[in-house]
Amino acid sequence: MSARQGRLRERIAELRLPAPERRAARAERAAEAAIEAERYPAVCFAERRRAALEAERRRWLGAYGEWRF
């Protein structure tokens, strides 16, 4: 099943819920999206730092043989 089909099934299942529960599900998705948007830059910075350290390690590995942190 593709991701698109999965989302469609979730939305159809949500439509079967009573109105207050639909609103709660919508609010929950919005809160999760806000948390993800807040967290995303930190994940990017950590990944870029990790990549920079790996590049530096490989640079020194080639010049001086095995090098450990």
N, CA, C, O and CB atoms as a CASP TS submission, in Angstrom:
PFRMAT TS
TARGET T0000
AUTHOR 0000-0000-0000
METHOD Language model
MODEL 1
PARENT N/A
ATOM      1  N   MET     1       0.849  -1.168   0.000  1.00  0.00           N
ATOM      2  CA  MET     1       0.000   0.000   0.000  1.00  0.00           C
ATOM      3  C   MET     1       0.900   1.238   0.000  1.00  0.00           C
ATOM      4  O   MET     1       1.867   1.311   0.758  1.00  0.00           O
ATOM      5  CB  MET     1      -0.969  -0.006   1.225  1.00  0.00           C
ATOM      6  N   SER     2       0.581   2.184  -0.835  1.00  0.00           N
ATOM      7  CA  SER     2       1.389   3.396  -0.898  1.00  0.00           C
ATOM      8  C   SER     2       1.018   4.339   0.248  1.00  0.00           C
ATOM      9  O   SER     2      -0.014   4.182   0.900  1.00  0.00           O
ATOM     10  CB  SER     2       1.205   4.099  -2.260  1.00  0.00           C
ATOM     11  N   ALA     3       1.876   5.308   0.467  1.00  0.00           N
ATOM     12  CA  ALA     3       1.627   6.283   1.536  1.00  0.00           C
ATOM     13  C   ALA     3       0.357   7.074   1.243  1.00  0.00           C
ATOM     14  O   ALA     3      -0.395   7.422   2.154  1.00  0.00           O
ATOM     15  CB  ALA     3       2.831   7.243   1.693  1.00  0.00           C
ATOM     16  N   ARG     4       0.132   7.348  -0.017  1.00  0.00           N
ATOM     17  CA  ARG     4      -1.059   8.113  -0.390  1.00  0.00           C
ATOM     18  C   ARG     4      -2.333   7.336  -0.044  1.00  0.00           C
ATOM     19  O   ARG     4      -3.296   7.910   0.463  1.00  0.00           O
ATOM     20  CB  ARG     4      -1.032   8.452  -1.897  1.00  0.00           C
ATOM     21  N   GLN     5      -2.334   6.037  -0.319  1.00  0.00           N
ATOM     22  CA  GLN     5      -3.500   5.209   0.015  1.00  0.00           C
ATOM     23  C   GLN     5      -3.700   5.142   1.527  1.00  0.00           C
ATOM     24  O   GLN     5      -4.831   5.161   2.012  1.00  0.00           O
ATOM     25  CB  GLN     5      -3.338   3.788  -0.562  1.00  0.00           C
ATOM     26  N   GLY     6      -2.601   5.064   2.263  1.00  0.00           N
ATOM     27  CA  GLY     6      -2.688   5.015   3.721  1.00  0.00           C
ATOM     28  C   GLY     6      -3.305   6.273   4.286  1.00  0.00           C
ATOM     29  O   GLY     6      -4.144   6.215   5.185  1.00  0.00           O
ATOM     30  N   ARG     7      -2.882   7.432   3.749  1.00  0.00           N
ATOM     31  CA  ARG     7      -3.461   8.699   4.219  1.00  0.00           C
ATOM     32  C   ARG     7      -4.932   8.779   3.864  1.00  0.00           C
ATOM     33  O   ARG     7      -5.739   9.269   4.655  1.00  0.00           O
ATOM     34  CB  ARG     7      -2.711   9.897   3.621  1.00  0.00           C
ATOM     35  N   LEU     8      -5.289   8.301   2.674  1.00  0.00           N
ATOM     36  CA  LEU     8      -6.681   8.323   2.254  1.00  0.00           C
ATOM     37  C   LEU     8      -7.536   7.455   3.167  1.00  0.00           C
ATOM     38  O   LEU     8      -8.643   7.841   3.541  1.00  0.00           O
ATOM     39  CB  LEU     8      -6.810   7.854   0.808  1.00  0.00           C
ATOM     40  N   ARG     9      -7.020   6.284   3.524  1.00  0.00           N
ATOM     41  CA  ARG     9      -7.756   5.412   4.441  1.00  0.00           C
ATOM     42  C   ARG     9      -7.928   6.054   5.810  1.00  0.00           C
ATOM     43  O   ARG     9      -8.981   5.928   6.435  1.00  0.00           O
ATOM     44  CB  ARG     9      -7.043   4.075   4.586  1.00  0.00           C
ATOM     45  N   GLU    10      -6.885   6.745   6.273  1.00  0.00           N
ATOM     46  CA  GLU    10      -6.980   7.431   7.565  1.00  0.00           C
ATOM     47  C   GLU    10      -8.058   8.511   7.516  1.00  0.00           C
ATOM     48  O   GLU    10      -8.849   8.642   8.451  1.00  0.00           O
ATOM     49  CB  GLU    10      -5.620   8.051   7.954  1.00  0.00           C
ATOM     50  N   ARG    11      -8.093   9.278   6.439  1.00  0.00           N
ATOM     51  CA  ARG    11      -9.092  10.345   6.314  1.00  0.00           C
ATOM     52  C   ARG    11     -10.503   9.784   6.236  1.00  0.00           C
ATOM     53  O   ARG    11     -11.424  10.337   6.836  1.00  0.00           O
ATOM     54  CB  ARG    11      -8.808  11.198   5.081  1.00  0.00           C
ATOM     55  N   ILE    12     -10.681   8.700   5.508  1.00  0.00           N
ATOM     56  CA  ILE    12     -12.012   8.093   5.414  1.00  0.00           C
ATOM     57  C   ILE    12     -12.443   7.550   6.771  1.00  0.00           C
ATOM     58  O   ILE    12     -13.597   7.706   7.168  1.00  0.00           O
ATOM     59  CB  ILE    12     -12.026   6.965   4.359  1.00  0.00           C
ATOM     60  N   ALA    13     -11.512   6.912   7.481  1.00  0.00           N
ATOM     61  CA  ALA    13     -11.831   6.415   8.814  1.00  0.00           C
ATOM     62  C   ALA    13     -12.169   7.573   9.743  1.00  0.00           C
ATOM     63  O   ALA    13     -13.040   7.452  10.605  1.00  0.00           O
ATOM     64  CB  ALA    13     -10.661   5.597   9.381  1.00  0.00           C
ATOM     65  N   GLU    14     -11.482   8.691   9.566  1.00  0.00           N
ATOM     66  CA  GLU    14     -11.761   9.866  10.400  1.00  0.00           C
ATOM     67  C   GLU    14     -13.152  10.418  10.123  1.00  0.00           C
ATOM     68  O   GLU    14     -13.821  10.881  11.046  1.00  0.00           O
ATOM     69  CB  GLU    14     -10.711  10.957  10.162  1.00  0.00           C
ATOM     70  N   LEU    15     -13.598  10.379   8.882  1.00  0.00           N
ATOM     71  CA  LEU    15     -14.925  10.890   8.541  1.00  0.00           C
ATOM     72  C   LEU    15     -16.034  10.095   9.221  1.00  0.00           C
ATOM     73  O   LEU    15     -17.140  10.603   9.405  1.00  0.00           O
ATOM     74  CB  LEU    15     -15.124  10.862   7.034  1.00  0.00           C
ATOM     75  N   ARG    16     -15.747   8.869   9.590  1.00  0.00           N
ATOM     76  CA  ARG    16     -16.741   8.034  10.249  1.00  0.00           C
ATOM     77  C   ARG    16     -16.870   8.358  11.739  1.00  0.00           C
ATOM     78  O   ARG    16     -17.800   7.892  12.397  1.00  0.00           O
ATOM     79  CB  ARG    16     -16.387   6.571  10.069  1.00  0.00           C
ATOM     80  N   LEU    17     -15.943   9.153  12.270  1.00  0.00           N
ATOM     81  CA  LEU    17     -15.972   9.516  13.681  1.00  0.00           C
ATOM     82  C   LEU    17     -17.024  10.596  13.941  1.00  0.00           C
ATOM     83  O   LEU    17     -17.402  11.326  13.024  1.00  0.00           O
ATOM     84  CB  LEU    17     -14.585   9.999  14.139  1.00  0.00           C
ATOM     85  N   PRO    18     -17.494  10.701  15.178  1.00  0.00           N
ATOM     86  CA  PRO    18     -18.383  11.809  15.534  1.00  0.00           C
ATOM     87  C   PRO    18     -17.632  13.147  15.406  1.00  0.00           C
ATOM     88  O   PRO    18     -16.403  13.177  15.452  1.00  0.00           O
ATOM     89  CB  PRO    18     -18.933  11.625  16.983  1.00  0.00           C
ATOM     90  N   ALA    19     -18.364  14.228  15.249  1.00  0.00           N
ATOM     91  CA  ALA    19     -17.772  15.550  15.011  1.00  0.00           C
ATOM     92  C   ALA    19     -16.727  15.946  16.056  1.00  0.00           C
ATOM     93  O   ALA    19     -15.653  16.406  15.670  1.00  0.00           O
ATOM     94  CB  ALA    19     -18.860  16.591  14.979  1.00  0.00           C
ATOM     95  N   PRO    20     -16.985  15.791  17.357  1.00  0.00           N
ATOM     96  CA  PRO    20     -15.953  16.200  18.325  1.00  0.00           C
ATOM     97  C   PRO    20     -14.651  15.401  18.177  1.00  0.00           C
ATOM     98  O   PRO    20     -13.561  15.946  18.349  1.00  0.00           O
ATOM     99  CB  PRO    20     -16.486  16.041  19.745  1.00  0.00           C
ATOM    100  N   GLU    21     -14.770  14.137  17.864  1.00  0.00           N
ATOM    101  CA  GLU    21     -13.575  13.320  17.680  1.00  0.00           C
ATOM    102  C   GLU    21     -12.834  13.685  16.399  1.00  0.00           C
ATOM    103  O   GLU    21     -11.607  13.602  16.351  1.00  0.00           O
ATOM    104  CB  GLU    21     -13.946  11.847  17.662  1.00  0.00           C
ATOM    105  N   ARG    22     -13.565  14.088  15.362  1.00  0.00           N
ATOM    106  CA  ARG    22     -12.920  14.552  14.130  1.00  0.00           C
ATOM    107  C   ARG    22     -12.112  15.815  14.409  1.00  0.00           C
ATOM    108  O   ARG    22     -10.982  15.955  13.941  1.00  0.00           O
ATOM    109  CB  ARG    22     -13.973  14.818  13.023  1.00  0.00           C
ATOM    110  N   ARG    23     -12.702  16.732  15.177  1.00  0.00           N
ATOM    111  CA  ARG    23     -11.987  17.963  15.526  1.00  0.00           C
ATOM    112  C   ARG    23     -10.743  17.642  16.357  1.00  0.00           C
ATOM    113  O   ARG    23      -9.689  18.248  16.163  1.00  0.00           O
ATOM    114  CB  ARG    23     -12.915  18.929  16.302  1.00  0.00           C
ATOM    115  N   ALA    24     -10.867  16.698  17.272  1.00  0.00           N
ATOM    116  CA  ALA    24      -9.727  16.309  18.099  1.00  0.00           C
ATOM    117  C   ALA    24      -8.624  15.689  17.237  1.00  0.00           C
ATOM    118  O   ALA    24      -7.444  15.974  17.442  1.00  0.00           O
ATOM    119  CB  ALA    24     -10.169  15.318  19.196  1.00  0.00           C
ATOM    120  N   ALA    25      -8.997  14.859  16.292  1.00  0.00           N
ATOM    121  CA  ALA    25      -8.004  14.236  15.405  1.00  0.00           C
ATOM    122  C   ALA    25      -7.301  15.298  14.565  1.00  0.00           C
ATOM    123  O   ALA    25      -6.089  15.232  14.363  1.00  0.00           O
ATOM    124  CB  ALA    25      -8.674  13.186  14.486  1.00  0.00           C
ATOM    125  N   ARG    26      -8.063  16.277  14.076  1.00  0.00           N
ATOM    126  CA  ARG    26      -7.487  17.360  13.286  1.00  0.00           C
ATOM    127  C   ARG    26      -6.517  18.188  14.139  1.00  0.00           C
ATOM    128  O   ARG    26      -5.433  18.553  13.683  1.00  0.00           O
ATOM    129  CB  ARG    26      -8.604  18.261  12.712  1.00  0.00           C
ATOM    130  N   ALA    27      -6.921  18.476  15.375  1.00  0.00           N
ATOM    131  CA  ALA    27      -6.055  19.240  16.279  1.00  0.00           C
ATOM    132  C   ALA    27      -4.782  18.457  16.612  1.00  0.00           C
ATOM    133  O   ALA    27      -3.700  19.035  16.714  1.00  0.00           O
ATOM    134  CB  ALA    27      -6.812  19.594  17.573  1.00  0.00           C
ATOM    135  N   GLU    28      -4.921  17.151  16.778  1.00  0.00           N
ATOM    136  CA  GLU    28      -3.756  16.319  17.060  1.00  0.00           C
ATOM    137  C   GLU    28      -2.772  16.329  15.897  1.00  0.00           C
ATOM    138  O   GLU    28      -1.563  16.426  16.108  1.00  0.00           O
ATOM    139  CB  GLU    28      -4.188  14.890  17.365  1.00  0.00           C
ATOM    140  N   ARG    29      -3.279  16.230  14.679  1.00  0.00           N
ATOM    141  CA  ARG    29      -2.403  16.295  13.504  1.00  0.00           C
ATOM    142  C   ARG    29      -1.704  17.650  13.413  1.00  0.00           C
ATOM    143  O   ARG    29      -0.521  17.724  13.078  1.00  0.00           O
ATOM    144  CB  ARG    29      -3.207  16.031  12.220  1.00  0.00           C
ATOM    145  N   ALA    30      -2.440  18.718  13.712  1.00  0.00           N
ATOM    146  CA  ALA    30      -1.842  20.059  13.668  1.00  0.00           C
ATOM    147  C   ALA    30      -0.743  20.197  14.722  1.00  0.00           C
ATOM    148  O   ALA    30       0.310  20.777  14.456  1.00  0.00           O
ATOM    149  CB  ALA    30      -2.923  21.140  13.883  1.00  0.00           C
ATOM    150  N   ALA    31      -0.993  19.664  15.913  1.00  0.00           N
ATOM    151  CA  ALA    31       0.012  19.730  16.978  1.00  0.00           C
ATOM    152  C   ALA    31       1.251  18.923  16.600  1.00  0.00           C
ATOM    153  O   ALA    31       2.375  19.372  16.825  1.00  0.00           O
ATOM    154  CB  ALA    31      -0.572  19.213  18.307  1.00  0.00           C
ATOM    155  N   GLU    32       1.055  17.750  16.035  1.00  0.00           N
ATOM    156  CA  GLU    32       2.196  16.933  15.614  1.00  0.00           C
ATOM    157  C   GLU    32       2.993  17.621  14.516  1.00  0.00           C
ATOM    158  O   GLU    32       4.222  17.551  14.503  1.00  0.00           O
ATOM    159  CB  GLU    32       1.720  15.562  15.132  1.00  0.00           C
ATOM    160  N   ALA    33       2.299  18.288  13.589  1.00  0.00           N
ATOM    161  CA  ALA    33       2.991  19.011  12.519  1.00  0.00           C
ATOM    162  C   ALA    33       3.792  20.178  13.092  1.00  0.00           C
ATOM    163  O   ALA    33       4.902  20.451  12.636  1.00  0.00           O
ATOM    164  CB  ALA    33       1.982  19.522  11.467  1.00  0.00           C
ATOM    165  N   ALA    34       3.234  20.869  14.091  1.00  0.00           N
ATOM    166  CA  ALA    34       3.948  21.989  14.716  1.00  0.00           C
ATOM    167  C   ALA    34       5.190  21.497  15.443  1.00  0.00           C
ATOM    168  O   ALA    34       6.246  22.123  15.362  1.00  0.00           O
ATOM    169  CB  ALA    34       3.029  22.741  15.694  1.00  0.00           C
ATOM    170  N   ILE    35       5.071  20.388  16.147  1.00  0.00           N
ATOM    171  CA  ILE    35       6.225  19.824  16.854  1.00  0.00           C
ATOM    172  C   ILE    35       7.305  19.412  15.851  1.00  0.00           C
ATOM    173  O   ILE    35       8.489  19.670  16.071  1.00  0.00           O
ATOM    174  CB  ILE    35       5.798  18.606  17.721  1.00  0.00           C
ATOM    175  N   GLU    36       6.905  18.784  14.771  1.00  0.00           N
ATOM    176  CA  GLU    36       7.853  18.354  13.749  1.00  0.00           C
ATOM    177  C   GLU    36       8.543  19.556  13.104  1.00  0.00           C
ATOM    178  O   GLU    36       9.749  19.527  12.860  1.00  0.00           O
ATOM    179  CB  GLU    36       7.140  17.515  12.679  1.00  0.00           C
ATOM    180  N   ALA    37       7.771  20.618  12.830  1.00  0.00           N
ATOM    181  CA  ALA    37       8.355  21.816  12.227  1.00  0.00           C
ATOM    182  C   ALA    37       9.346  22.483  13.169  1.00  0.00           C
ATOM    183  O   ALA    37      10.344  23.050  12.726  1.00  0.00           O
ATOM    184  CB  ALA    37       7.259  22.805  11.839  1.00  0.00           C
ATOM    185  N   GLU    38       9.075  22.416  14.461  1.00  0.00           N
ATOM    186  CA  GLU    38       9.978  23.002  15.448  1.00  0.00           C
ATOM    187  C   GLU    38      11.241  22.162  15.592  1.00  0.00           C
ATOM    188  O   GLU    38      12.327  22.705  15.792  1.00  0.00           O
ATOM    189  CB  GLU    38       9.275  23.139  16.804  1.00  0.00           C
ATOM    190  N   ARG    39      11.110  20.873  15.494  1.00  0.00           N
ATOM    191  CA  ARG    39      12.230  19.959  15.704  1.00  0.00           C
ATOM    192  C   ARG    39      13.105  19.823  14.459  1.00  0.00           C
ATOM    193  O   ARG    39      14.297  19.542  14.582  1.00  0.00           O
ATOM    194  CB  ARG    39      11.713  18.595  16.119  1.00  0.00           C
ATOM    195  N   TYR    40      12.550  20.014  13.281  1.00  0.00           N
ATOM    196  CA  TYR    40      13.246  19.740  12.027  1.00  0.00           C
ATOM    197  C   TYR    40      14.574  20.474  11.880  1.00  0.00           C
ATOM    198  O   TYR    40      15.565  19.842  11.515  1.00  0.00           O
ATOM    199  CB  TYR    40      12.363  20.097  10.884  1.00  0.00           C
ATOM    200  N   PRO    41      14.643  21.788  12.147  1.00  0.00           N
ATOM    201  CA  PRO    41      15.948  22.453  11.990  1.00  0.00           C
ATOM    202  C   PRO    41      17.035  21.857  12.884  1.00  0.00           C
ATOM    203  O   PRO    41      18.186  21.734  12.466  1.00  0.00           O
ATOM    204  CB  PRO    41      15.809  23.933  12.291  1.00  0.00           C
ATOM    205  N   ALA    42      16.675  21.490  14.103  1.00  0.00           N
ATOM    206  CA  ALA    42      17.667  20.893  15.002  1.00  0.00           C
ATOM    207  C   ALA    42      18.188  19.580  14.429  1.00  0.00           C
ATOM    208  O   ALA    42      19.377  19.284  14.541  1.00  0.00           O
ATOM    209  CB  ALA    42      17.061  20.660  16.402  1.00  0.00           C
ATOM    210  N   VAL    43      17.318  18.798  13.822  1.00  0.00           N
ATOM    211  CA  VAL    43      17.734  17.536  13.213  1.00  0.00           C
ATOM    212  C   VAL    43      18.669  17.819  12.042  1.00  0.00           C
ATOM    213  O   VAL    43      19.668  17.123  11.861  1.00  0.00           O
ATOM    214  CB  VAL    43      16.504  16.713  12.745  1.00  0.00           C
ATOM    215  N   CYS    44      18.348  18.838  11.248  1.00  0.00           N
ATOM    216  CA  CYS    44      19.199  19.180  10.102  1.00  0.00           C
ATOM    217  C   CYS    44      20.580  19.608  10.559  1.00  0.00           C
ATOM    218  O   CYS    44      21.583  19.185   9.984  1.00  0.00           O
ATOM    219  CB  CYS    44      18.560  20.292   9.268  1.00  0.00           C
ATOM    220  N   PHE    45      20.645  20.460  11.609  1.00  0.00           N
ATOM    221  CA  PHE    45      21.937  20.936  12.095  1.00  0.00           C
ATOM    222  C   PHE    45      22.764  19.776  12.637  1.00  0.00           C
ATOM    223  O   PHE    45      23.968  19.701  12.392  1.00  0.00           O
ATOM    224  CB  PHE    45      21.744  22.009  13.180  1.00  0.00           C
ATOM    225  N   ALA    46      22.127  18.881  13.365  1.00  0.00           N
ATOM    226  CA  ALA    46      22.854  17.731  13.909  1.00  0.00           C
ATOM    227  C   ALA    46      23.388  16.851  12.784  1.00  0.00           C
ATOM    228  O   ALA    46      24.516  16.364  12.849  1.00  0.00           O
ATOM    229  CB  ALA    46      21.944  16.908  14.842  1.00  0.00           C
ATOM    230  N   GLU    47      22.576  16.652  11.761  1.00  0.00           N
ATOM    231  CA  GLU    47      23.004  15.824  10.637  1.00  0.00           C
ATOM    232  C   GLU    47      24.159  16.489   9.879  1.00  0.00           C
ATOM    233  O   GLU    47      25.102  15.811   9.470  1.00  0.00           O
ATOM    234  CB  GLU    47      21.820  15.561   9.685  1.00  0.00           C
ATOM    235  N   ARG    48      24.091  17.800   9.692  1.00  0.00           N
ATOM    236  CA  ARG    48      25.171  18.496   9.009  1.00  0.00           C
ATOM    237  C   ARG    48      26.461  18.443   9.825  1.00  0.00           C
ATOM    238  O   ARG    48      27.543  18.280   9.262  1.00  0.00           O
ATOM    239  CB  ARG    48      24.778  19.947   8.737  1.00  0.00           C
ATOM    240  N   ARG    49      26.354  18.580  11.136  1.00  0.00           N
ATOM    241  CA  ARG    49      27.542  18.500  11.997  1.00  0.00           C
ATOM    242  C   ARG    49      28.157  17.107  11.920  1.00  0.00           C
ATOM    243  O   ARG    49      29.376  16.964  11.829  1.00  0.00           O
ATOM    244  CB  ARG    49      27.183  18.848  13.463  1.00  0.00           C
ATOM    245  N   ARG    50      27.303  16.077  11.958  1.00  0.00           N
ATOM    246  CA  ARG    50      27.776  14.702  11.869  1.00  0.00           C
ATOM    247  C   ARG    50      28.493  14.469  10.528  1.00  0.00           C
ATOM    248  O   ARG    50      29.530  13.808  10.485  1.00  0.00           O
ATOM    249  CB  ARG    50      26.595  13.715  12.034  1.00  0.00           C
ATOM    250  N   ALA    51      27.947  15.004   9.456  1.00  0.00           N
ATOM    251  CA  ALA    51      28.558  14.844   8.136  1.00  0.00           C
ATOM    252  C   ALA    51      29.898  15.570   8.065  1.00  0.00           C
ATOM    253  O   ALA    51      30.847  15.070   7.461  1.00  0.00           O
ATOM    254  CB  ALA    51      27.615  15.364   7.041  1.00  0.00           C
ATOM    255  N   ALA    52      29.976  16.751   8.680  1.00  0.00           N
ATOM    256  CA  ALA    52      31.234  17.496   8.673  1.00  0.00           C
ATOM    257  C   ALA    52      32.314  16.744   9.453  1.00  0.00           C
ATOM    258  O   ALA    52      33.466  16.684   9.022  1.00  0.00           O
ATOM    259  CB  ALA    52      31.029  18.902   9.266  1.00  0.00           C
ATOM    260  N   LEU    53      31.947  16.179  10.588  1.00  0.00           N
ATOM    261  CA  LEU    53      32.913  15.402  11.370  1.00  0.00           C
ATOM    262  C   LEU    53      33.387  14.172  10.603  1.00  0.00           C
ATOM    263  O   LEU    53      34.565  13.817  10.644  1.00  0.00           O
ATOM    264  CB  LEU    53      32.297  14.977  12.707  1.00  0.00           C
ATOM    265  N   GLU    54      32.465  13.534   9.909  1.00  0.00           N
ATOM    266  CA  GLU    54      32.830  12.355   9.125  1.00  0.00           C
ATOM    267  C   GLU    54      33.768  12.741   7.985  1.00  0.00           C
ATOM    268  O   GLU    54      34.721  12.017   7.697  1.00  0.00           O
ATOM    269  CB  GLU    54      31.572  11.662   8.571  1.00  0.00           C
ATOM    270  N   ALA    55      33.507  13.869   7.337  1.00  0.00           N
ATOM    271  CA  ALA    55      34.374  14.322   6.250  1.00  0.00           C
ATOM    272  C   ALA    55      35.773  14.638   6.776  1.00  0.00           C
ATOM    273  O   ALA    55      36.773  14.298   6.143  1.00  0.00           O
ATOM    274  CB  ALA    55      33.772  15.562   5.558  1.00  0.00           C
ATOM    275  N   GLU    56      35.838  15.291   7.942  1.00  0.00           N
ATOM    276  CA  GLU    56      37.138  15.607   8.532  1.00  0.00           C
ATOM    277  C   GLU    56      37.880  14.325   8.919  1.00  0.00           C
ATOM    278  O   GLU    56      39.091  14.219   8.723  1.00  0.00           O
ATOM    279  CB  GLU    56      36.963  16.516   9.766  1.00  0.00           C
ATOM    280  N   ARG    57      37.149  13.359   9.467  1.00  0.00           N
ATOM    281  CA  ARG    57      37.767  12.086   9.838  1.00  0.00           C
ATOM    282  C   ARG    57      38.347  11.405   8.603  1.00  0.00           C
ATOM    283  O   ARG    57      39.474  10.910   8.642  1.00  0.00           O
ATOM    284  CB  ARG    57      36.740  11.160  10.531  1.00  0.00           C
ATOM    285  N   ARG    58      37.590  11.376   7.510  1.00  0.00           N
ATOM    286  CA  ARG    58      38.078  10.727   6.287  1.00  0.00           C
ATOM    287  C   ARG    58      39.283  11.465   5.705  1.00  0.00           C
ATOM    288  O   ARG    58      40.194  10.848   5.154  1.00  0.00           O
ATOM    289  CB  ARG    58      36.958  10.651   5.243  1.00  0.00           C
ATOM    290  N   ARG    59      39.274  12.794   5.833  1.00  0.00           N
ATOM    291  CA  ARG    59      40.404  13.580   5.328  1.00  0.00           C
ATOM    292  C   ARG    59      41.687  13.198   6.065  1.00  0.00           C
ATOM    293  O   ARG    59      42.723  12.969   5.441  1.00  0.00           O
ATOM    294  CB  ARG    59      40.128  15.097   5.482  1.00  0.00           C
ATOM    295  N   TRP    60      41.612  13.131   7.384  1.00  0.00           N
ATOM    296  CA  TRP    60      42.793  12.801   8.170  1.00  0.00           C
ATOM    297  C   TRP    60      43.149  11.321   8.047  1.00  0.00           C
ATOM    298  O   TRP    60      44.322  10.958   8.142  1.00  0.00           O
ATOM    299  CB  TRP    60      42.569  13.165   9.634  1.00  0.00           C
ATOM    300  N   LEU    61      42.165  10.478   7.839  1.00  0.00           N
ATOM    301  CA  LEU    61      42.426   9.050   7.682  1.00  0.00           C
ATOM    302  C   LEU    61      43.313   8.806   6.467  1.00  0.00           C
ATOM    303  O   LEU    61      44.217   7.971   6.506  1.00  0.00           O
ATOM    304  CB  LEU    61      41.106   8.267   7.550  1.00  0.00           C
ATOM    305  N   GLY    62      43.052   9.530   5.401  1.00  0.00           N
ATOM    306  CA  GLY    62      43.849   9.364   4.192  1.00  0.00           C
ATOM    307  C   GLY    62      45.267   9.866   4.354  1.00  0.00           C
ATOM    308  O   GLY    62      46.196   9.318   3.761  1.00  0.00           O
ATOM    309  N   ALA    63      45.441  10.917   5.163  1.00  0.00           N
ATOM    310  CA  ALA    63      46.761  11.518   5.300  1.00  0.00           C
ATOM    311  C   ALA    63      47.650  10.756   6.290  1.00  0.00           C
ATOM    312  O   ALA    63      48.841  10.574   6.041  1.00  0.00           O
ATOM    313  CB  ALA    63      46.622  12.961   5.740  1.00  0.00           C
ATOM    314  N   TYR    64      47.077  10.317   7.400  1.00  0.00           N
ATOM    315  CA  TYR    64      47.895   9.743   8.463  1.00  0.00           C
ATOM    316  C   TYR    64      47.515   8.325   8.853  1.00  0.00           C
ATOM    317  O   TYR    64      47.931   7.851   9.910  1.00  0.00           O
ATOM    318  CB  TYR    64      47.818  10.604   9.659  1.00  0.00           C
ATOM    319  N   GLY    65      46.761   7.659   8.057  1.00  0.00           N
ATOM    320  CA  GLY    65      46.347   6.314   8.410  1.00  0.00           C
ATOM    321  C   GLY    65      45.156   6.342   9.363  1.00  0.00           C
ATOM    322  O   GLY    65      44.352   7.273   9.319  1.00  0.00           O
ATOM    323  N   GLU    66      45.039   5.352  10.204  1.00  0.00           N
ATOM    324  CA  GLU    66      43.890   5.234  11.109  1.00  0.00           C
ATOM    325  C   GLU    66      43.920   6.353  12.144  1.00  0.00           C
ATOM    326  O   GLU    66      44.949   6.600  12.771  1.00  0.00           O
ATOM    327  CB  GLU    66      43.884   3.854  11.811  1.00  0.00           C
ATOM    328  N   TRP    67      42.791   7.025  12.317  1.00  0.00           N
ATOM    329  CA  TRP    67      42.669   8.128  13.267  1.00  0.00           C
ATOM    330  C   TRP    67      41.355   7.991  14.008  1.00  0.00           C
ATOM    331  O   TRP    67      40.313   7.814  13.377  1.00  0.00           O
ATOM    332  CB  TRP    67      42.758   9.504  12.552  1.00  0.00           C
ATOM    333  N   ARG    68      41.376   8.065  15.300  1.00  0.00           N
ATOM    334  CA  ARG    68      40.173   7.899  16.115  1.00  0.00           C
ATOM    335  C   ARG    68      39.841   9.191  16.831  1.00  0.00           C
ATOM    336  O   ARG    68      40.722  10.004  17.112  1.00  0.00           O
ATOM    337  CB  ARG    68      40.353   6.763  17.128  1.00  0.00           C
ATOM    338  N   PHE    69      38.565   9.375  17.125  1.00  0.00           N
ATOM    339  CA  PHE    69      38.116  10.560  17.871  1.00  0.00           C
ATOM    340  C   PHE    69      38.542  10.424  19.312  1.00  0.00           C
ATOM    341  O   PHE    69      38.268  11.310  20.123  1.00  0.00           O
ATOM    342  CB  PHE    69      36.577  10.744  17.775  1.00  0.00           C
TER
END
